[in-house]
Amino acid sequence: MNNDLKNHWENIYSNKAENEVSWFQTVPKTSHQLINKLNLESNDKIIDIGSGRSRILKILIDEGFNNISYLDISKEACEKSKIALGDDKSKVTWNVENVLSFKPKMKYKLWHDRAVFHFFTNKKDIEKYKEVATKNISDGGYLVLGTFSINGPKKCSGLDVSQYSEQSLNEIFKSDFNLLDSFYIDHQTPFDTTQNFLFCIFKK
Ligand SMILES: C[S@@+](CC[C@H](N)C(=O)[O-])C[C@H]1O[C@@H](n2cnc3c(N)ncnc32)[C@H](O)[C@@H]1O
């Protein structure tokens, strides 16, 4: 594992409150709405990649999904997410590792990633992410990516990011996935600024 990267994120989640990071959302409404549109079964396997302290897990648990997995590079984020879920934490499969070296024992019907894929800025890492996602999403399963758009920030959490358009994101994934839908949306940060995101829904 890349220790500098892990330390970066451990440091963030050790030193900042939940709402002191730009990506914080009281309610992850966009993700929730688009997951609802997929009409998943309650026992479909769902993973939130780079989940951090996202509140999407709680929403999915409350909707009755019973095969939810969490993945993040940060143990600190994972521990804080467990605390936030209380007794519901036993309903989630927890993974603390770099997504690029993730080797799950199951395939997922939904792979949801908000604001993680855009941190990969070189071709090798982007290809590796695609390989890991493709391998671990079931046939007919969904890949939902929320990245900074071409009008979004150039950095997140002090790290460089890749910005995407519908065309450039589709170009990366189109050999293995069909693009079902995409849209651009502004995220209102806790600091009263906006960040333009692109959301793409792909089907394998
Ligand atoms: C901008 S935050 C987004 C968090 C969450 N998805 C949300 O919407 O609130 C990016 C998250 O990705 C995690 N992360 C960054 N690089 C990662 C990697 N290579 N593997 C796994 N997680 C990673 C970070 O620890 C952080 O929680």
The ligand as an SDF file (V2000), in Angstrom:
LIG
                    3D

 27 29  0  0  0  0  0  0  0  0999 V2000
  -13.3030   13.0150   -1.1160 C   0  0  0  0  0  0  0  0  0  0  0  0
  -13.5050   11.6690   -0.0200 S   0  0  0  0  0  0  0  0  0  0  0  0
  -15.1290   11.0810   -0.4230 C   0  0  0  0  0  0  0  0  0  0  0  0
  -15.7290   10.2460    0.6970 C   0  0  0  0  0  0  0  0  0  0  0  0
  -17.1310    9.6770    0.4150 C   0  0  0  0  0  0  0  0  0  0  0  0
  -17.1610    8.9170   -0.8220 N   0  0  0  0  0  0  0  0  0  0  0  0
  -18.1650   10.7620    0.3730 C   0  0  0  0  0  0  0  0  0  0  0  0
  -18.7820   10.9850   -0.6730 O   0  0  0  0  0  0  0  0  0  0  0  0
  -18.3940   11.3670    1.4300 O   0  0  0  0  0  0  0  0  0  0  0  0
  -12.4500   10.4570   -0.7510 C   0  0  0  0  0  0  0  0  0  0  0  0
  -12.3880    9.1570    0.0710 C   0  0  0  0  0  0  0  0  0  0  0  0
  -11.6560    8.1740   -0.6610 O   0  0  0  0  0  0  0  0  0  0  0  0
  -10.7540    7.5270    0.2110 C   0  0  0  0  0  0  0  0  0  0  0  0
   -9.6490    7.0750   -0.6590 N   0  0  0  0  0  0  0  0  0  0  0  0
   -8.7700    7.8640   -1.3170 C   0  0  0  0  0  0  0  0  0  0  0  0
   -7.9400    7.1250   -2.0760 N   0  0  0  0  0  0  0  0  0  0  0  0
   -8.3060    5.8240   -1.8800 C   0  0  0  0  0  0  0  0  0  0  0  0
   -7.8280    4.5840   -2.3610 C   0  0  0  0  0  0  0  0  0  0  0  0
   -6.8020    4.5360   -3.2190 N   0  0  0  0  0  0  0  0  0  0  0  0
   -8.4400    3.4490   -1.9570 N   0  0  0  0  0  0  0  0  0  0  0  0
   -9.4860    3.5050   -1.0960 C   0  0  0  0  0  0  0  0  0  0  0  0
   -9.9840    4.6410   -0.5950 N   0  0  0  0  0  0  0  0  0  0  0  0
   -9.4040    5.7950   -0.9770 C   0  0  0  0  0  0  0  0  0  0  0  0
  -10.3920    8.5460    1.2550 C   0  0  0  0  0  0  0  0  0  0  0  0
   -9.9480    8.0060    2.4630 O   0  0  0  0  0  0  0  0  0  0  0  0
  -11.7000    9.3030    1.3930 C   0  0  0  0  0  0  0  0  0  0  0  0
  -12.5070    8.7490    2.3960 O   0  0  0  0  0  0  0  0  0  0  0  0
  1  2  1  0
  2  3  1  0
  2 10  1  0
  3  4  1  0
  4  5  1  0
  5  6  1  0
  5  7  1  0
  7  8  2  0
  7  9  1  0
 10 11  1  0
 11 12  1  0
 11 26  1  0
 12 13  1  0
 13 14  1  0
 13 24  1  0
 14 15  1  0
 14 23  1  0
 15 16  2  0
 16 17  1  0
 17 18  1  0
 17 23  2  0
 18 19  1  0
 18 20  2  0
 20 21  1  0
 21 22  2  0
 22 23  1  0
 24 25  1  0
 24 26  1  0
 26 27  1  0
M  CHG  2   2   1   9  -1
M  END
$$$$
